[in-house]
């Protein structure tokens, strides 16, 4: 059994915040893979289902971000899980928007949700780091993460959470490379070779060898110049 944890803050006020991308990821996985209805448990919202052949619990702590570890630790102890059975989905300032990386263990890099989880279960859990970009200055971070995603972010955000859901069975099976590939197919789909051949914008297609020469665009040539052209 695995425990997938999405980090965020509870309530409609925070629902679309950058800090809540972990909640968004789990909501999508639960909806796409037919998980049971969410229920209140372990100071959070919990549901369960299967990803591939793996039984998986999804948990959204409702303790607010800074105390996420309370909820995670309670659920982990109840189900007698090890930290290695836990995978946390969280926002990542050090990744460009829409990027996704998987990491096992390590520090919390100042993320308050991870800091709390560290305090309750240690550092040997997995993370799915979801890029939201950086505001540019450290003093702007708190305001930035608690702001809603901009409308311009809607397309990449939707494709990212869809990709996370597509690859969730691979993540549960421990096939991180295939999980990341599934995400990439959504966020950076391969371009068709045919589309690359189409002329862009106002570009004219290259003339074929048998095409007649293009007409001269200048109409202000003198009669003498036109006569000279006939004898060229």
N, C-alpha and C positions, 0 to 999 in steps of 0.2 A: 504494500500500500504506500502511496505517495501523498504528500500534502503540498499542493500548489497554493501559495499565498500571494494575493495582490495587495499592494500598499496604496493607501489613499486616506481621505478624511470623510466621515459619514455626513449625510445631509445634502439637500438640494443646492445649498450655497456653494458647495465645493465640487459638485458633480462633474463639471467640465474643466476643472483646474488641471494644469499640467501635472501637478503632484498626484493626480488621481488616475494616471494612465494604467497603473497596476489593476485598479478596480475595473477599468474599461476592458482590459485584456481578459480577465476572468469572466466577466459578463458575456463576452463574445464566445469564449470556449464553452461555457455552460449552455448557452442557447444553441450553438451549432451541433453539440454532441449529445443532446438529449439528457442532460443532467436533471436530477430531481429538483423540485422547487427549493428556493433558498429558505433557510430557517435560522432563527436566532440561537446561537450556541457559542460557547467559549468567548464571550464578549465580542462577538462578531456575527457575520452572516456566513453560513456553511451550506454546502451542497455536496453531493457525491454522485459518482457515475463511473464510466469506464472510458479510457482512451486506449484504443487497441485492446490488448489483453490485460492491461493494468487497471486496477481499481485506484481511483484518484479522488481525493477530497479537495475541494476548493474553498478557501477561507478568505474573507474580507474583514480584517479587524475593524471594529467600530470604537476603539479606544482613543481615536485620533492618532495621527502619525507618530508622535513622540513616545507613545506607549504601546506601539504595535507588538512588541515582544511579549507583553502579558498574554495577549490572545493566542499568539503562536505557541508559546511555551505550554499553555494550558491544553491546547489541542494535541500537541506532540506527546505530552505525558499521558493523556487519556488513551491515545491509540498506541502507546508504547513504541513510538517512532524514534529513530536516530536523526541527528541533524542532517545526515547525508540523504535522508528521505524527504527533506524539505527543499522546495524551490521557490524563490521569492521573485515576483515580477515587480520592478520598480523603475521610476524615472531616473534618468542619468544625464546630468548636466554636461559631462565631459564627452558625450557623443552627439554628433550632428542629428538634427531632427529626422526621425524615421529610421535611424540605424539601430541595429539590434546585436547584442553580444551575449554570450553565455560564459559564466564564470563559476568556478567551484572554490569556495573558501576565500580567505583574504580579508582585507580591512573593509571598513565601512565608508571611507573617504568623506566623512563628515555628514553623511545622509542620516537624518534623525531617526527615520524608521529602521534602517539597518543598525544604527547604534543601539537602539532599544532591543532589537532581536539578538544582537551580539551579547547583550547583558543577560539575556534569559536562556539562550540555548548555545552560546558559543559562536564561533565563526565558520564552522565546517558545513555550512549549508550551501546549496546552489543558488545562483542568481541569474535572472534574465534581465539584462540591462537595456532599458528602452530610451533611446536618445531623444532629448527635448531641446538640445542646444543650451547655450550659456548666454546670459544677458550682457556679458562683457566685463562687469565689475562685481566683485564679491559682495559689496554692500547692497546690490540690487537683487541678489539671489532670492531672499525670502519673499519679496514682492512678486518676483517673476514666477516662481513655482506655484504661488497661490492665485495667479491670474488664469482666466479661461484661455484655452487654445484659441488662437485667432481664426477667423473664417478661412483665411488662406491655408491654414494647416489641415483643414477638413479632409482633403483628398488623401494626403499621405498618411494621416492618422487612421483613416478608415482602412486603407490597404494594409497598414502595419498590423492592426488588430485582427484583420482577416487572415493575414499570413501567420500570425501567432496561433490562431485557431487551426488553420490548415496543418501546421506542423506539430501541434500539441501531442498527438500519438507518438511521434518520433522522439519528442523530448521525454515523454514518460518511459519510453523504451531505452533511454540512455543514448540514443543516436543523435547527438547534438549537431553533427555536420548535416544530417538530413533535415533536422529541424530548421537550421539556419538557411538551408537551401529553399525550403518551403516558404520561409519568410521573404527571401530574396526574389522568388518568382512573383510575389505580389508587389513588392516595393520597387523592384528594378527588373521588370520583365524583359526577356530577350526581344530585340527588334527583328522583325521579318526582313530578310534580304530584299524582298520585293519592294518594301516601303522605302528602303534606302535608295532605290533606283529612281523614285519619283522626283521630278524637279521641284525645288523648293521656292516659295515666294514667286517672284517675277522672273526667275531664271528660265531661259529658253532651253529646251532639250537640244543636245548636241546633234547637228545635222548628220543624216546617214550619207554614206558615200554617193548614192544615186540621187540624192535630193538636189533640186536646182538651187543655184546660189540665191541667197536672200536678197531681196530687192534693196537698193540703196535707199536709206532713210532720208537723204538730203534731196530736196527738190529745187534748190536755188542754184544749180549748176548753169553756167552760161551756154548758149548755143554752140560756141566754139569748143568748150570742154566736152559737150555731148557728141560733137562730130569726131573729136579725137578719140573718144571711147569706142566708136564704131570700128576704127582701124587698129585697135589694140589686139 
